[in-house]
Structure formats: C-alpha cells, structure tokens
C-alpha cells in the first residue's frame, strides 16, 4: 500500500505577514539612524564652512589691513562663493568688532548646530552674541580671529 501526499508549495498568509512586519521594523531602524547621520554631516559642514570663512578672513586681513565687513566681501577672491548653511531656513551669523572677554575682535562668525553631541569646540565658548546666536550655547559654533 502506497500513501501519496500532496504538498502545496508556497507560503501561508501568516508567514508573509510576519516577514513583511520584520522588514518594516528593520527599515524603520535604518531610517532613524540615517537621519542622525545626516544631521551629523550637516553639522560637520557648518564647522568646515566657518573654518573656511575664518581662513579667508585672515587672508583678507593680510592684504587689506582689516577684516571683511561682511561675508559677501570675501567672495570670489578669498572664497569661491559665500558659504550658506545646509538648511535653507538657517544662515550663518557674521559680525564685526565683537567683544570677547573684554577684548574687541575683528569679527565673529556663528552657526547653529543640530546636535548637542557635536564634539566641535567653539573658540572658548564665550558668552558673546553674534546676530541672534549666543556662543555659550552647546548648539552654537563660533569662531573669532
């Protein structure tokens, strides 16, 4: 006597739903970590832009004997173009004759960061306001001459 079994090939609806749920959870975790990485990248760009502005301003000072009155004065000779914040709703703050610790500096440049875990240290984090940004805040990066 021979028994014959008929096996249906394929997946049940429950198995498919479980796999789809697992894929959904994994994609949510990946997207959350990507958003954090994007914020860190934007902060890194802000810090790099401010350092470029600082270097361009020093070159401007070497040639002109004073610091630039605004960011636009640095381009195109010292910067290929005026750096802009990676977030369209924000901009870099620039001011001349900033007083830091009782001393007048030629200029100050500040940017608002997105993450307070950024390891970039401002130039001493003084209690100075440039535009609407206070440099003593953990979320603000400032540079001076």
Secondary structure per residue as TSV (DSSP state, phi and psi in degrees):
chain	resnum	aa	ss	phi	psi
A	1	X	-	360.0	127.3
A	2	X	-	-114.0	126.8
A	3	X	-	-92.9	136.5
A	4	X	-	-115.4	131.2
A	5	X	-	-111.3	138.3
A	6	X	-	-110.3	118.7
A	7	X	-	-101.2	131.6
A	8	X	-	-90.6	129.6
A	9	X	-	-90.1	140.4
A	10	X	S	134.9	-175.6
A	11	X	-	-115.0	151.8
A	12	X	-	-81.3	164.1
A	13	X	H	-62.2	-38.2
A	14	X	H	-63.3	-44.2
A	15	X	H	-61.5	-42.7
A	16	X	H	-64.3	-41.8
A	17	X	H	-64.7	-38.2
A	18	X	H	-64.1	-44.6
A	19	X	H	-64.0	-42.2
A	20	X	H	-63.9	-39.5
A	21	X	H	-64.5	-41.7
A	22	X	H	-63.8	-43.3
A	23	X	H	-63.6	-39.8
A	24	X	H	-61.9	-43.3
A	25	X	H	-64.7	-44.8
A	26	X	H	-63.9	-40.4
A	27	X	H	-67.9	-33.7
A	28	X	H	-65.3	-40.0
A	29	X	H	-64.8	-43.3
A	30	X	H	-64.7	-43.6
A	31	X	H	-64.0	-37.6
A	32	X	H	-64.4	-41.6
A	33	X	H	-71.9	-30.0
A	34	X	H	-67.7	-38.5
A	35	X	H	-62.9	-39.1
A	36	X	H	-65.1	-41.5
A	37	X	H	-65.6	-37.2
A	38	X	H	-64.9	-41.1
A	39	X	H	-63.9	-41.2
A	40	X	H	-63.8	-38.5
A	41	X	H	-65.8	-41.3
A	42	X	H	-64.1	-40.1
A	43	X	H	-64.0	-40.7
A	44	X	H	-62.8	-38.6
A	45	X	H	-65.9	-39.9
A	46	X	H	-60.9	-45.7
A	47	X	H	-62.9	-43.7
A	48	X	H	-64.2	-40.9
A	49	X	H	-61.6	-43.5
A	50	X	H	-65.7	-36.9
A	51	X	H	-66.5	-37.1
A	52	X	H	-65.2	-41.9
A	53	X	H	-61.5	-41.3
A	54	X	H	-62.0	-45.5
A	55	X	H	-65.2	-43.5
A	56	X	H	-62.6	-38.0
A	57	X	H	-66.9	-36.2
A	58	X	H	-67.0	-38.9
A	59	X	H	-65.8	-39.5
A	60	X	H	-59.8	-44.4
A	61	X	H	-62.5	-41.5
A	62	X	H	-60.0	-36.5
A	63	X	H	-87.6	-29.5
A	64	X	H	-113.8	-11.6
A	65	X	S	79.8	2.2
A	66	X	S	-150.1	166.0
A	67	X	-	-86.1	159.3
A	68	X	-	-63.5	143.3
A	69	X	S	-74.3	-25.7
A	70	X	S	-156.5	171.7
A	71	X	G	-65.8	-33.5
A	72	X	G	-62.9	-26.7
A	73	X	G	-69.6	-16.2
A	74	X	G	-85.7	-17.2
A	75	X	B	-112.4	146.8
A	76	X	T	-95.1	-1.7
A	77	X	T	-67.8	-42.7
A	78	X	T	-104.2	-24.1
A	79	X	B	-132.6	139.5
A	80	X	S	-59.5	-36.1
A	81	X	S	-153.5	161.0
A	82	X	-	-69.9	121.6
A	83	X	-	-62.4	142.2
A	84	X	-	-124.8	147.1
A	85	X	-	-60.1	140.6
A	86	X	S	-64.4	-19.0
A	87	X	S	-98.0	121.8
A	88	X	T	-60.7	-22.6
A	89	X	T	-84.2	-6.7
A	90	X	-	-117.3	163.9
A	91	X	-	-147.6	163.0
A	92	X	-	-78.9	142.5
A	93	X	E	-97.6	134.5
A	94	X	E	-133.1	134.4
A	95	X	E	-144.2	148.8
A	96	X	E	-102.4	159.6
A	97	X	E	51.8	54.2
A	98	X	E	-85.1	133.9
A	99	X	E	-93.6	120.4
A	100	X	E	-124.4	115.3
A	101	X	T	58.2	37.7
A	102	X	T	84.4	-7.0
A	103	X	E	-107.8	138.2
A	104	X	E	-86.2	122.5
A	105	X	E	-96.3	157.0
A	106	X	E	-67.5	-31.4
A	107	X	E	-163.3	170.7
A	108	X	E	-148.6	140.4
A	109	X	E	-127.3	136.5
A	110	X	E	-137.2	151.8
A	111	X	E	-140.8	144.4
A	112	X	E	-87.3	127.3
A	113	X	-	-91.0	161.6
A	114	X	S	-94.7	-26.9
A	115	X	-	-122.9	130.0
A	116	X	T	-76.7	-7.0
A	117	X	T	-86.1	6.0
A	118	X	-	-64.3	131.3
A	119	X	-	-86.5	-3.2
A	120	X	-	-68.1	131.2
A	121	X	-	-103.8	130.7
A	122	X	-	-66.2	172.8
A	123	X	S	-70.6	73.1
A	124	X	S	87.6	-3.0
A	125	X	-	48.6	53.1
A	126	X	-	-72.3	162.6
A	127	X	S	-85.3	74.6
A	128	X	-	-127.4	140.5
A	129	X	E	-107.9	126.2
A	130	X	E	-117.2	115.9
A	131	X	T	63.5	-122.6
A	132	X	T	-104.4	8.5
A	133	X	E	-105.3	126.5
A	134	X	E	-94.4	122.3
A	135	X	T	-68.2	-16.0
A	136	X	T	-79.7	-8.8
A	137	X	S	-73.1	144.6
A	138	X	T	-68.3	-21.0
A	139	X	T	-97.1	12.9
A	140	X	E	-123.9	133.0
A	141	X	E	-110.6	128.0
A	142	X	E	-128.5	147.9
A	143	X	E	-133.2	147.8
A	144	X	E	-135.6	166.9
A	145	X	-	-67.2	360.0
